[in-house]
Amino acid sequence: MKQKSKNLLLIFTRNPELGKVKTRLAKTIGNEAALNIYKFLLEHTKKVTQTIEVDKQVHYSVKIRENDIWDAATYNKRLQKGEDLGKRMAKAFQDAFNEGYNKVVIIGSDLYDLSTQDISEAFDRLDTNQVVIGPATDGGYYLLGLTTMIPEIFEDKAWGTSTVFNDTLANVQDKKYLLLNPKNDVDVYDDIKDIDIFNQFI
């Protein structure tokens, strides 16, 4: 796919397979409901990203799917590579900078709170900051934006735990960074129990 922009949005997704997604959520509501919620979150992620005027890549966890919700005319499809999340993200960022992008933002695909405006703001804020981070309320982060590769951000983290955001913040103290508003990603039942739209799946 031809590069149109100097800005790139990376979207990390898991292949939506029964028993393989939202496993902590599934402990409460079952695998099928968890899968349906994840598919709903994927659709939401597509909706909030498709109109942003930047290049976009979807990075699949297991296998690239040709005929799925991600239109190949809009989203360049890639495969995540690396033993853990840090190595996979590091490779995606490094490849992006090697390909000539100036501003690179990564998001996951499990955030009902995320809006098009949030992502656009992250790109705008990278005009005057080297790093933009969107803290998640569980101690991780839902968005990371960089203007240059900072390898230590992706190293020595207990991925999936409540220490990730603070440990990442420690890596950027000597950089110009900005924090976006905290948001809640969907991992466990408590994350969705008070949001009406999720009742249809339970």
Contact map, one row per residue, 1 for C-alpha under 8 A:
1110000000000000000000000000000000000000000000000000000000000000000000000001000000000000000000000000000000000000000000000000000000000000000000000000000000000000000000000000000000000000000000000000000000
1111000000000000000000000000000000000000000000000000000000000000000000000000000000000000000000000000000000000000000000000000000000000000000000000000000000000000000000000000000000000000000000000000000000
1111110000000000000000000000000000000000000000000000001000000000000000000000000000000000000000000000000000000000000000000000000000000000000000000000000000000000000000000000000000000000000000000000000000
0111110000000000000000000000000000000000000000000000011000000000000000000000000000000000000000000000000000000000000000000000000000000000000000000000000000000000000000000000000000000000000000000000000000
0011111100000000000000000000000000000000000000000000111000000000000000000000000000000000000000000000100000000000000000000000000000000000000000000000000000000000000000000000000000000000000000000000000000
0011111100000000000000000000000000000000000000000000011000000000000000000000000000000000000000000001111000000000000000000000000000000000000000000000000000000000000000000000000000000000000000000000000000
0000111110000000000000000000000000000000000000000000011000000000000000000000000000000000000000000000111100000000000000000010000000000000000000000000000000000000000000000000000000000000000000000000000000
0000111111000000000000000000000000000000000000000000011110000000000000000000000000000000000000010000101110000000000000000000000000000000000000000000000000000000000000000000000000000000000000000000000000
0000001111100000000000000000000000000000000000000000011110000000000000000000000000000000000000000000000111100000000000000000000000000000000000000000000000000000000000000000000000000000000000000000000000
0000000111110000000000000000000000000000000000000000000111100000000000000000000000000000000100000000000111100000000000000000000000000000000000000000000000000000000000000000000000000000000000000000000000
0000000011111000000000000000000000000000000000000000000111100000000000000000000000000000000000000000000001111000000000000000000000000000000000000000000000000000000000000000000000000000000000000000000000
0000000001111100000000000000000000000000000000000000000001111000000000000000000100000000000000000000000001111000000000000000000000000000000000000000000000000000000000000000000000000000000000000000000000
0000000000111110000000000000000000000000010000000000000001111000000000000000000000000000000000000000000000011000000000000000000000000000000000000000000000000000000000000000000000000000000000000000000000
0000000000011111000010000000000000000000000000000000000000011100000000000000000000000000000000000000000000000000000000000000000000000000000000000000000000000000000000000000000000000000000000000000000000
0000000000001111100010000000000000000000000000000000000000011110000000000000000000000000000000000000000000000000000000000000000000000000000000000000000000000000000000000000000000000000000000000000000000
0000000000000111110110000000000000100110000000000000000000000000000000000000000000000000000000000000000000000000000000000000000000000000000000000000000000000000000000000000000000000000000000000000000000
0000000000000011111110000000000000100000000000000000000000000000000000000000000000000000000000000000000000000000000000000000000000000000000000000000000000000000000000000000000000000000000000000000000000
0000000000000001111110000000001100100000000000000000000000000000000000000000000000000000000000000000000000000000000000000000000000000000000000000000000000000000000000000000000000000000000000000000000000
0000000000000000111110100100001100100000000000000000000000000000000000000000000000000000000000000000000000000000000000000000000000000000000000000000000000000000000000000000000000000000000000000000000000
0000000000000001111111100000000000000000000000000000000000000000000000000000000000000000000000000000000000000000000000000000000000000000000000000000000000000000000000000000000000000000000000000000000000
0000000000000111111111100000000001100100000000000000000000000000000000000000000000000000000000000000000000000000000000000000000000000000000000000000000000000000000000000000000000000000000000000000000000
0000000000000000000111111100000001100100000000000000000000000000000000000000000000000000000000000000000000000000000000000000000000000000000000000000000000000000000000000000000000000000001100000000000000
0000000000000000001111111110001001000000000000000000000000000000000000000000000000000000000000000000000000000000000000000000000000000000000000000000000000000000000000000000000000000000000000000000000000
0000000000000000000001111111000000000000000000000000000000000000000000000000000000000000000000000000000000000000000000000000000000000000000000000000000000000000000000000000000000000000001100000000000000
0000000000000000000001111111110001000000000000000000000000000000000000000000000000000000000000000000000000000000000000000000000000000000000000000000000000000000000000000000000000000000001110000000000000
0000000000000000001001111111111111000000000000000000000000000000000000000000000000000000000000000000000000000000000000000000000000000000000000000000000000000000000000000000000000000000000100000000000000
0000000000000000000000111111111000000000000000000000000000000000000000000000000000000000000000000000000000000000000000000000000000000000000000000000000000000000000000000000000000000000000000000000000000
0000000000000000000000011111110000000000000000000000000000000000000000000000000000000000000000000000000000000000000000000000000000000000000000000000000000000000000000000000000000000000000110000000000000
0000000000000000000000001111111011000000000000000000000000000000000000000000000000000000000000000000000000000000000000000000000000000000000000000000000000000000000000000000000000000000000010000000000001
0000000000000000000000001111111111000000000000000000000000000000000000000000000000000000000000000000000000000000000000000000000000000000000000000000000000000000000000000000000000000000000000000000000000
0000000000000000011000100110111111100000000000000000000000000000000000000000000000000000000000000000000000000000000000000000000000000000000000000000000000000000000000000000000000000000000000000000000000
0000000000000000011000000100011111110000000000000000000000000000000000000000000000000000000000000000000000000000000000000000000000000000000000000000000000000000000000000000000000000000000000000000000000
0000000000000000000000000100111111111000000000000000000000000000000000000000000000000000000000000000000000000000000000000000000000000000000000000000000000000000000000000000000000000000000000000000000011
0000000000000000000011101100111111111100000000000000000000000000000000000000000000000000000000000000000000000000000000000000000000000000000000000000000000000000000000000000000000000000000000000000000000
0000000000000001111011000000001111111110000000000000000000000000000000000000000000000000000000000000000000000000000000000000000000000000000000000000000000000000000000000000000000000000000000000000000000
0000000000000000000000000000000111111111000000000000000000000000000000000000000000000000000000000000000000000000000000000000000000000000000000000000000000000000000000000000000000000000000000000000000010
0000000000000000000000000000000011111111100000000000000000000000000000000000000000000000000000000000000000000000000000000000000000000000000000000000000000000000000000000000000000000000000000000000010010
0000000000000001000011000000000001111111110000000000000000000000000000000000000000000000000000000000000000000100000000000000000000000000000000000000000000000000000000000000000000000000000000000000000000
0000000000000001000000000000000000111111111000000000000000000000000000000000000000000000000000000000000000000000000000000000000000000000000000000000000000000000000000000000000000000000000000000000000000
0000000000000000000000000000000000011111111100000000000000000000000000000000000000000000000000000000000000000000000000000000000000000000000000000000000000000000000000000000000000000000000000000000000000
0000000000000000000000000000000000001111111110000000000000000000000000000000000000000000000000000000000000001111000000000000000000000000000000000000000000000000000000000000000000000000000000000000000000
0000000000001000000000000000000000000111111111000000000000000000000000000000000000000000000000000000000000001100000000000000000000000000000000000000000000000000000000000000000000000000000000000000000000
0000000000000000000000000000000000000011111111100000000000000000000010000000000000000000000000000000000000000000000000000000000000000000000000000000000000000000000000000000000000000000000000000000000000
0000000000000000000000000000000000000001111111110000000000000000000000000000000000000000000000000000000000000001000000000000000000000000000000000000000000000000000000000000000000000000000000000000000000
0000000000000000000000000000000000000000111111111000000000000000000000000000000000000000000000000000000000001111010000000000000000000000000000000000000000000000000000000000000000000000000000000000000000
0000000000000000000000000000000000000000011111111100000000000000000011000000000000000000000000000000000000000000000000000000000000000000000000000000000000000000000000000000000000000000000000000000000000
0000000000000000000000000000000000000000001111111110000000000000000000000000000000000000000000000000000000000000000000000000000000000000000000000000000000000000000000000000000000000000000000000000000000
0000000000000000000000000000000000000000000111111111000000000000000000000000000000000000000000000000000000000000011100000000000000000000000000000000000000000000000000000000000000000000000000000000000000
0000000000000000000000000000000000000000000011111111000000000000000000000000000000000000000000000000000000000000000100100000000000000000000000000000000000000000000000000000000000000000000000000000000000
0000000000000000000000000000000000000000000001111111000000000000000000000100000000000000000000000000000000000000000000000000000000000000000000000000000000000000000000000000000000000000000000000000000000
0000000000000000000000000000000000000000000000111111100000000000000000000000000000000000000000000000000000000000000100000000000000000000000000000000000000000000000000000000000000000000000000000000000000
0000000000000000000000000000000000000000000000011111110000000000000000000000000000000000000000000000000000000000000100010000000000000000000000000000000000000000000000000000000000000000000000000000000000
0000100000000000000000000000000000000000000000000011111000000000000000000000000000000000000000000000000000000000000000000000000000000000000000000000000000000000000000000000000000000000000000000000000000
0001111110000000000000000000000000000000000000000001111100000000000000000000000000000000000000000000000000000000000000000000000000000000000000000000000000000000000000000000000000000000000000000000000000
0011111110000000000000000000000000000000000000000000111110000000000000000110000000000000000000000000000000000000000000000000000000000000000000000000000000000000000000000000000000000000000000000000000000
0000000111100000000000000000000000000000000000000000011111000000000000000111000000000000000000000000000000000000000000000000000000000000000000000000000000000000000000000000000000000000000000000000000000
0000000111100000000000000000000000000000000000000000001111100000000000000011110000000000000000000000000000000000000000000000000000000000000000000000000000000000000000000000000000000000000000000000000000
0000000001111000000000000000000000000000000000000000000111110000000001000011110000000000000000000000000000000000000000000000000000000000000000000000000000000000000000000000000000000000000000000000000000
0000000001111000000000000000000000000000000000000000000011111000000000000000111100000000000000000000000000000000000000000000000000000000000000000000000000000000000000000000000000000000000000000000000000
0000000000011110000000000000000000000000000000000000000001111111000000000000111100000000000000000000000000000000000000000000000000000000000000000000000000000000000000000000000000000000000000000000000000
0000000000011110000000000000000000000000000000000000000000111110000000000000001100000000000000000000000000000000000000000000000000000000000000000000000000000000000000000000000000000000000000000000000000
0000000000000110000000000000000000000000000000000000000000011111000000000000001100000000000000000000000000000000000000000000000000000000000000000000000000000000000000000000000000000000000000000000000000
0000000000000010000000000000000000000000000000000000000000011111100000000000001000000000000000000000000000000000000000000000000000000000000000000000000000000000000000000000000000000000000000000000000000
0000000000000000000000000000000000000000000000000000000000010111110000000000111000000000000000000000000000000000000000000000000000000000000000000000000000000000000000000000000000000000000000000000000000
0000000000000000000000000000000000000000000000000000000000000011111100000000000000000000000000000000000000000000000000000000000000000000000000000000000000000000000000000000000000000000000000000000000000
0000000000000000000000000000000000000000000000000000000000000001111100010000000000000000000000000000000000000000000000000000000000000000000000000000000000000000000000000000000000000000000000000000000000
0000000000000000000000000000000000000000000000000000000000000000111111100000000000000000000000000000000000000000000000000000000000000000000000000000000000000000000000000000000000000000000000000000000000
0000000000000000000000000000000000000000000000000000000000000000111111100000000000000000000000000000000000000000000000000000000000000000000000000000000000000000000000000000000000000000000000000000000000
0000000000000000000000000000000000000000001001000000000000000000001111100000000000000000000000000000000000000000000000000000000000000000000000000000000000000000000000000000000000000000000000000000000000
0000000000000000000000000000000000000000000001000000000001000000001111110110000000000000000000000000000000000000000000000000000000000000000000000000000000000000000000000000000000000000000000000000000000
0000000000000000000000000000000000000000000000000000000000000000001111111110000000000000000000000000000000000000000000000000000000000000000000000000000000000000000000000000000000000000000000000000000000
0000000000000000000000000000000000000000000000000000000000000000010001111111100000000000000000000000000000000000000000000000000000000000000000000000000000000000000000000000000000000000000000000000000000
0000000000000000000000000000000000000000000000000000000000000000000000111111000000000000000000000000000000000000000000000000000000000000000000000000000000000000000000000000000000000000000000000000000000
0000000000000000000000000000000000000000000000000100001100000000000001111111000000000000000000000000000000000000000000000000000000000000000000000000000000000000000000000000000000000000000000000000000000
0000000000000000000000000000000000000000000000000000001111000000000001111111100000000000000000000000000000000000000000000000000000000000000000000000000000000000000000000000000000000000000000000000000000
1000000000000000000000000000000000000000000000000000000111000000000000011111110000000000000000000000000000000000000000000000000000000000000000000000000000000000000000000000000000000000000000000000000000
0000000000000000000000000000000000000000000000000000000011110001000000010011111000000000000000000000000000000000000000000000000000000000000000000000000000000000000000000000000000000000000000000000000000
0000000000000000000000000000000000000000000000000000000011110001000000000001111100000000000000000000000000000000000000000000000000000000000000000000000000000000000000000000000000000000000000000000000000
0000000000000000000000000000000000000000000000000000000000111111000000000000111110000000000000000000000000000000000000000000000000000000000000000000000000000000000000000000000000000000000000000000000000
0000000000010000000000000000000000000000000000000000000000111100000000000000011111000001100100000000000000000000000000000000000000000000000000000000000000000000000000000000000000000000000000000000000000
0000000000000000000000000000000000000000000000000000000000000000000000000000001111100011001000000000000000000000000000000000000000000000000000000000000000000000000000000000000000000000000000000000000000
0000000000000000000000000000000000000000000000000000000000000000000000000000000111111111001000000000000000000000000000000000000000000000000000000000000000000000000000000000000000000000000000000000000000
0000000000000000000000000000000000000000000000000000000000000000000000000000000011111011000000000000000000000000000000000000000000000000000000000000000000000000000000000000000000000000000000000000000000
0000000000000000000000000000000000000000000000000000000000000000000000000000000001111111000000000000000000000000000000000000000000000000000000000000000000000000000000000000000000000000000000000000000000
0000000000000000000000000000000000000000000000000000000000000000000000000000000001111111100000000000000000000000000000000000000000000000000000000000000000000010000000000000000000000000000000000000000000
0000000000000000000000000000000000000000000000000000000000000000000000000000000001011111110000000000000000000000000000000000000000000000000000000000000001101010000000000000000000000000000000000000000000
0000000000000000000000000000000000000000000000000000000000000000000000000000000011111111111000000000000000000000000000000000000000000000000000000000000001100000000000000000000000000000000000000000000000
0000000000000000000000000000000000000000000000000000000000000000000000000000000111111111111100000000000000000000000000000000000000000000000000000000000000000000000000000000000000000000000000000000000000
0000000000000000000000000000000000000000000000000000000000000000000000000000000100001111111110000000000000000000000000000000000000000000000000000000000001000000000000000000000000000000000000000000000000
0000000000000000000000000000000000000000000000000000000000000000000000000000000000000111111111000000000000000000000000000000000000000000000000000000001001000000000000000000000000000000000000000000000000
0000000000000000000000000000000000000000000000000000000000000000000000000000000011000011111111100000000000000000000000000000000000000000000000000000000000000000000000000000000000000000000000000000000000
0000000001000000000000000000000000000000000000000000000000000000000000000000000100000001111111110000000000000000000000000000000000000000000000000000000000000000000000000000000000000000000000000000000000
0000000000000000000000000000000000000000000000000000000000000000000000000000000000000000111111111000000100000000000000000000000000000000000000000000100000000000000000000000000000000000000000000000000000
0000000000000000000000000000000000000000000000000000000000000000000000000000000000000000011111111100000000000000000000000000000000000000000000000000100000000000000000000000000000000000000000000000000000
0000000000000000000000000000000000000000000000000000000000000000000000000000000000000000001111111110000000000000000000000000000000000000000000000000000000000000000000000000000000000000000000000000000000
0000000100000000000000000000000000000000000000000000000000000000000000000000000000000000000111111111100100000000000000000000000000000000000000000000000000000000000000000000000000000000000000000000000000
0000000000000000000000000000000000000000000000000000000000000000000000000000000000000000000011111111110100000000000000000000000000000000000000000001100000000000000000000000000000000000000000000000000000
0000000000000000000000000000000000000000000000000000000000000000000000000000000000000000000001111111100000000000000000000000000000000000000000000000000000000000000000000000000000000000000000000000000000
0000000000000000000000000000000000000000000000000000000000000000000000000000000000000000000000111111100000000000000000000000000000000000000000000000000000000000000000000000000000000000000000000000000000
0000010000000000000000000000000000000000000000000000000000000000000000000000000000000000000000011111110000000000000000000000000000000000000000000000000000000000000000000000000000000000000000000000000000
0000111100000000000000000000000000000000000000000000000000000000000000000000000000000000000000011111111100000000000000000000000000000000000000000000000000000000000000000000000000000000000000000000000000
0000011000000000000000000000000000000000000000000000000000000000000000000000000000000000000000001001111100000000000000000000000000000000000000000011000000000000000000000000000000000000000000000000000000
0000011100000000000000000000000000000000000000000000000000000000000000000000000000000000000000000000111110000000000000000010010000000000000000001111000000000000000000000000000000000000000000000000000000
0000001111000000000000000000000000000000000000000000000000000000000000000000000000000000000010011000111111000000000000000010000000000000000000001110000000000000000000000000000000000000000000000000000000
0000000111000000000000000000000000000000000000000000000000000000000000000000000000000000000000000000001111100000000000000110000000000000000000111100000000000000000000000000000000000000000000000000000000
0000000011110000000000000000000000000000000000000000000000000000000000000000000000000000000000000000000111110000000000000000000000000000000000111000000000000000000000000000000000000000000000000000000000
0000000011110000000000000000000000000000000000000000000000000000000000000000000000000000000000000000000011111000000000000000000000000000000001110000000000000000000000000000000000000000000000000000000000
0000000000111000000000000000000000000000000000000000000000000000000000000000000000000000000000000000000001111110000000000000000000000000000001100000000000000000000000000000000000000000000000000000000000
0000000000111000000000000000000000000000110010000000000000000000000000000000000000000000000000000000000000111110000000000000000000000000000000000000000000000000000000000000000000000000000000000000000000
0000000000000000000000000000000000000100110010000000000000000000000000000000000000000000000000000000000000011111000000000000000000000000000000000000000000000000000000000000000000000000111000000000000000
0000000000000000000000000000000000000000100010000000000000000000000000000000000000000000000000000000000000011111110000000000000000000000000001000000000000000000000000000000000000000001110000000000000000
0000000000000000000000000000000000000000100110000000000000000000000000000000000000000000000000000000000000000111110000000000000000000000000000000000000000000000000000000000000000000001110000000000000000
0000000000000000000000000000000000000000000000000000000000000000000000000000000000000000000000000000000000000011111000000000000000000000000000000000000000000000000000000000000000000011100000000000000000
0000000000000000000000000000000000000000000010010000000000000000000000000000000000000000000000000000000000000011111101100000000000000000000000000000000000000000000000000000000000000010000000000000000000
0000000000000000000000000000000000000000000000010000000000000000000000000000000000000000000000000000000000000000111111100000000000000000000000000000000000000000000000000000000000000000000000000000000000
0000000000000000000000000000000000000000000000011011000000000000000000000000000000000000000000000000000000000000011111110000000000000000000000000000000000000000000000000000000000000000000000000000000000
0000000000000000000000000000000000000000000000000000000000000000000000000000000000000000000000000000000000000000001111111000000000000000000000000000000000000000000000000000000000000000000000000000000000
0000000000000000000000000000000000000000000000000000000000000000000000000000000000000000000000000000000000000000011111111100000000000000000000000000000000000000000000000000000000000000000000000000000000
0000000000000000000000000000000000000000000000001000000000000000000000000000000000000000000000000000000000000000011111111110000000000000000000000000000000000000000000000000000000000000000000000000000000
0000000000000000000000000000000000000000000000000001000000000000000000000000000000000000000000000000000000000000000111111111000000000000000000000000000000000000000000000000000000000000000000000000000000
0000000000000000000000000000000000000000000000000000000000000000000000000000000000000000000000000000000000000000000011111111100000000000000000000000000000000000000000000000000000000000000000000000000000
0000000000000000000000000000000000000000000000000000000000000000000000000000000000000000000000000000000010000000000001111111110000010000000000001000000000000000000000000000000000010000000000000000000000
0000001000000000000000000000000000000000000000000000000000000000000000000000000000000000000000000000001110000000000000111111111000000000000000001000000000000000000000000000000000000000000000000000000000
0000000000000000000000000000000000000000000000000000000000000000000000000000000000000000000000000000000000000000000000011111111000000000000000000000000000000000000000000000000000000000000000000000000000
0000000000000000000000000000000000000000000000000000000000000000000000000000000000000000000000000000000000000000000000001111111110010000000000000000000000000000000000000000000001000000000000000000000000
0000000000000000000000000000000000000000000000000000000000000000000000000000000000000000000000000000001000000000000000000111111111110000000000001110000000000000000000000000000000000000000000000000000000
0000000000000000000000000000000000000000000000000000000000000000000000000000000000000000000000000000000000000000000000000011111110000000000000000000000000000000000000000000000000000000000000000000000000
0000000000000000000000000000000000000000000000000000000000000000000000000000000000000000000000000000000000000000000000000000111111000000000000000000000000000000000000000000000000000000000000000000000000
0000000000000000000000000000000000000000000000000000000000000000000000000000000000000000000000000000000000000000000000000000111111110000000000000010000000000000000000000000000111000000000000000000000000
0000000000000000000000000000000000000000000000000000000000000000000000000000000000000000000000000000000000000000000000000000010111110000000000001111000000000000000000000000001110000000000000000000000000
0000000000000000000000000000000000000000000000000000000000000000000000000000000000000000000000000000000000000000000000000000010011111000000000011110000000000000000000000001001111000000000000000000000000
0000000000000000000000000000000000000000000000000000000000000000000000000000000000000000000000000000000000000000000000000100110011111100000000111100000000000000000000000000000011110000000000000000000000
0000000000000000000000000000000000000000000000000000000000000000000000000000000000000000000000000000000000000000000000000000000000111110000011111000000000000000000000000000000011110000000000000000000000
0000000000000000000000000000000000000000000000000000000000000000000000000000000000000000000000000000000000000000000000000000000000011111000011110000000000000000000000000000000000111110000000000000000000
0000000000000000000000000000000000000000000000000000000000000000000000000000000000000000000000000000000000000000000000000000000000001111101111100000000000000000000010000000000000111110000000000000000000
0000000000000000000000000000000000000000000000000000000000000000000000000000000000000000000000000000000000000000000000000000000000000111111111000000000000000000000010000000000000000111100000000000000000
0000000000000000000000000000000000000000000000000000000000000000000000000000000000000000000000000000000000000000000000000000000000000011111110000000000000000000000000000000000000000111100000000000000000
0000000000000000000000000000000000000000000000000000000000000000000000000000000000000000000000000000000000000000000000000000000000000001111100000000000000000000110000000000000000000001100000000000000000
0000000000000000000000000000000000000000000000000000000000000000000000000000000000000000000000000000000000000000000000000000000000000011111110000000000000000000111111000000000000000000000000000000000000
0000000000000000000000000000000000000000000000000000000000000000000000000000000000000000000000000000000000000000000000000000000000000011111111000000000000000001111110000000000000000000000000000000000000
0000000000000000000000000000000000000000000000000000000000000000000000000000000000000000000000000000000000000000000000000000000000001111101111110000000000000000000110000000000000000000000000000000000000
0000000000000000000000000000000000000000000000000000000000000000000000000000000000000000000000000000000000110010000000000000000000001111000111110000000000000000000000000000000000000010100000000000000000
0000000000000000000000000000000000000000000000000000000000000000000000000000000000000000000000000000000011110000000000000000000000011110000011111000000000000000000000000000000000000000000000000000000000
0000000000000000000000000000000000000000000000000000000000000000000000000000000000000000000000000000000011100000000000000000000000111100000011111100000000000000000000000000000000000000000000000000000000
0000000000000000000000000000000000000000000000000000000000000000000000000000000000000000000000000000001111000000000000000110010001111000000000111110000000000000000000000000000000000000000000000000000000
0000000000000000000000000000000000000000000000000000000000000000000000000000000000000000000000000000001110000000000000000000010001110000000000011111100000000000000000000000000000000000000000000000000000
0000000000000000000000000000000000000000000000000000000000000000000000000000000000000000000000000000011100000000000000000000010011100000000000001111100000000000000000000000000000000000000000000000000000
0000000000000000000000000000000000000000000000000000000000000000000000000000000000000000000000001000011000000000000000000000000001000000000000000111110000000000000000000000000000000000000000000000000000
0000000000000000000000000000000000000000000000000000000000000000000000000000000000000000000011001000000000000000000000000000000000000000000000000111111000000000000000000000000000000000000000000000000000
0000000000000000000000000000000000000000000000000000000000000000000000000000000000000000000000000000000000000000000000000000000000000000000000000001111111000000000000000000000000000000000000000000000000
0000000000000000000000000000000000000000000000000000000000000000000000000000000000000000010000000000000000000000000000000000000000000000000000000000111111100000000000000000000000000000000000000000000000
0000000000000000000000000000000000000000000000000000000000000000000000000000000000000000000000000000000000000000000000000000000000000000000000000000011111110000000000000010000000000000000000000000000000
0000000000000000000000000000000000000000000000000000000000000000000000000000000000000000000000000000000000000000000000000000000000000000000000000000011111100000000000010011000000000000000000000000000000
0000000000000000000000000000000000000000000000000000000000000000000000000000000000000110110000000000000000000000000000000000000000000000000000000000011111111000000000000000000000000000000000000000000000
0000000000000000000000000000000000000000000000000000000000000000000000000000000000000110000000000000000000000000000000000000000000000000000000000000001111111000000000000000000000000000000000000000000000
0000000000000000000000000000000000000000000000000000000000000000000000000000000000000000000000000000000000000000000000000000000000000000000000000000000101111100000000000000000000000000000000000000000000
0000000000000000000000000000000000000000000000000000000000000000000000000000000000000100000000000000000000000000000000000000000000000000000000000000000001111110001100100000000000000000000000000000000000
0000000000000000000000000000000000000000000000000000000000000000000000000000000000000000000000000000000000000000000000000000000000000000000000000000000000011111101100000000000000000000000000000000000000
0000000000000000000000000000000000000000000000000000000000000000000000000000000000001100000000000000000000000000000000000000000000000000000000000000000000001111100100000000000000000000000000000000000000
0000000000000000000000000000000000000000000000000000000000000000000000000000000000000000000000000000000000000000000000000000000000000000000100000000000000000111110100000000000000000000000000000000000000
0000000000000000000000000000000000000000000000000000000000000000000000000000000000000000000000000000000000000000000000000000000000000000011100000000000000000111111100000000000000000000000000000000000000
0000000000000000000000000000000000000000000000000000000000000000000000000000000000000000000000000000000000000000000000000000000000000000011100000000000000000001111110000000000000000000000000000000000000
0000000000000000000000000000000000000000000000000000000000000000000000000000000000000000000000000000000000000000000000000000000000000000001100000000000000001100111111100000000000000000000000000000000000
0000000000000000000000000000000000000000000000000000000000000000000000000000000000000000000000000000000000000000000000000000000000000000001110000000000000001111111111110000000000000000000000000000000000
0000000000000000000000000000000000000000000000000000000000000000000000000000000000000000000000000000000000000000000000000000000000000011001110000000000000000000011111111000000000000000000000000000000000
0000000000000000000000000000000000000000000000000000000000000000000000000000000000000000000000000000000000000000000000000000000000000000001000000000000000000000001111111100000000000000000000000000000000
0000000000000000000000000000000000000000000000000000000000000000000000000000000000000000000000000000000000000000000000000000000000000000000000000000000000001000001111111110000000000000000000000000000000
0000000000000000000000000000000000000000000000000000000000000000000000000000000000000000000000000000000000000000000000000000000000000000000000000000000010000000000111111111000000000000000000000000000000
0000000000000000000000000000000000000000000000000000000000000000000000000000000000000000000000000000000000000000000000000000000000000000000000000000000000000000000011111111100000000000000000000000000000
0000000000000000000000000000000000000000000000000000000000000000000000000000000000000000000000000000000000000000000000000000000000000000000000000000000000000000000001111111100000000000000000000000000000
0000000000000000000000000000000000000000000000000000000000000000000000000000000000000000000000000000000000000000000000000000000000000000000000000000000110000000000000111111110000000000000000000000000000
0000000000000000000000000000000000000000000000000000000000000000000000000000000000000000000000000000000000000000000000000000000000100000000000000000000010000000000000011111111110000000000000000000000000
0000000000000000000000000000000000000000000000000000000000000000000000000000000000000000000000000000000000000000000000000000000000000000000000000000000000000000000000001111111110000000000000000000000000
0000000000000000000000000000000000000000000000000000000000000000000000000000000000000000000000000000000000000000000000000000000000000000000000000000000000000000000000000011111100000000000000000000000000
0000000000000000000000000000000000000000000000000000000000000000000000000000000000000000000000000000000000000000000000000000000001100000000000000000000000000000000000000001111110000000000000000000000000
0000000000000000000000000000000000000000000000000000000000000000000000000000000000000000000000000000000000000000000000000000000011100000000000000000000000000000000000000001111111000000000000000000000000
0000000000000000000000000000000000000000000000000000000000000000000000000000000000000000000000000000000000000000000000000000000011111000000000000000000000000000000000000001101111100000000000000000000000
0000000000000000000000000000000000000000000000000000000000000000000000000000000000000000000000000000000000000000000000000000100010111000000000000000000000000000000000000000000111110000000000000000000000
0000000000000000000000000000000000000000000000000000000000000000000000000000000000000000000000000000000000000000000000000000000000011110000000000000000000000000000000000000000011111000000000000000000000
0000000000000000000000000000000000000000000000000000000000000000000000000000000000000000000000000000000000000000000000000100000000011110000000000000000000000000000000000000000001111100000000000000000000
0000000000000000000000000000000000000000000000000000000000000000000000000000000000000000000000000000000000000000000000000000000000000110000000000000000000000000000000000000000000111110000000000000000000
0000000000000000000000000000000000000000000000000000000000000000000000000000000000000000000000000000000000000000000000000000000000000111100000000000000000000000000000000000000000011111000000000000000000
0000000000000000000000000000000000000000000000000000000000000000000000000000000000000000000000000000000000000000110000000000000000000111100001000000000000000000000000000000000000001111100000000000000000
0000000000000000000000000000000000000000000000000000000000000000000000000000000000000000000000000000000000000011100000000000000000000001110000000000000000000000000000000000000000000111110000100000000000
0000000000000000000000000000000000000000000000000000000000000000000000000000000000000000000000000000000000000111100000000000000000000001110001000000000000000000000000000000000000000011111000100000000000
0000000000000000000000000000000000000000000000000000000000000000000000000000000000000000000000000000000000000111000000000000000000000000000000000000000000000000000000000000000000000001111110110000000000
0000000000000000000001011000000000000000000000000000000000000000000000000000000000000000000000000000000000000100000000000000000000000000000000000000000000000000000000000000000000000000111110100000000000
0000000000000000000001011101000000000000000000000000000000000000000000000000000000000000000000000000000000000000000000000000000000000000000000000000000000000000000000000000000000000000011111110000000000
0000000000000000000000001001100000000000000000000000000000000000000000000000000000000000000000000000000000000000000000000000000000000000000000000000000000000000000000000000000000000000011111111000000000
0000000000000000000000000000000000000000000000000000000000000000000000000000000000000000000000000000000000000000000000000000000000000000000000000000000000000000000000000000000000000000000111111100000000
0000000000000000000000000000000000000000000000000000000000000000000000000000000000000000000000000000000000000000000000000000000000000000000000000000000000000000000000000000000000000001111111111100000000
0000000000000000000000000000000000000000000000000000000000000000000000000000000000000000000000000000000000000000000000000000000000000000000000000000000000000000000000000000000000000000010111111110010000
0000000000000000000000000000000000000000000000000000000000000000000000000000000000000000000000000000000000000000000000000000000000000000000000000000000000000000000000000000000000000000000011111111011000
0000000000000000000000000000000000000000000000000000000000000000000000000000000000000000000000000000000000000000000000000000000000000000000000000000000000000000000000000000000000000000000001111111000000
0000000000000000000000000000000000000000000000000000000000000000000000000000000000000000000000000000000000000000000000000000000000000000000000000000000000000000000000000000000000000000000000011111111000
0000000000000000000000000000000000000000000000000000000000000000000000000000000000000000000000000000000000000000000000000000000000000000000000000000000000000000000000000000000000000000000000001111111000
0000000000000000000000000000000000000000000000000000000000000000000000000000000000000000000000000000000000000000000000000000000000000000000000000000000000000000000000000000000000000000000000000011111100
0000000000000000000000000000000000001000000000000000000000000000000000000000000000000000000000000000000000000000000000000000000000000000000000000000000000000000000000000000000000000000000000011011111111
0000000000000000000000000000000000000000000000000000000000000000000000000000000000000000000000000000000000000000000000000000000000000000000000000000000000000000000000000000000000000000000000001011111111
0000000000000000000000000000000000000000000000000000000000000000000000000000000000000000000000000000000000000000000000000000000000000000000000000000000000000000000000000000000000000000000000000000111111
0000000000000000000000000000000010011000000000000000000000000000000000000000000000000000000000000000000000000000000000000000000000000000000000000000000000000000000000000000000000000000000000000000011111
0000000000000000000000000000100010000000000000000000000000000000000000000000000000000000000000000000000000000000000000000000000000000000000000000000000000000000000000000000000000000000000000000000011111
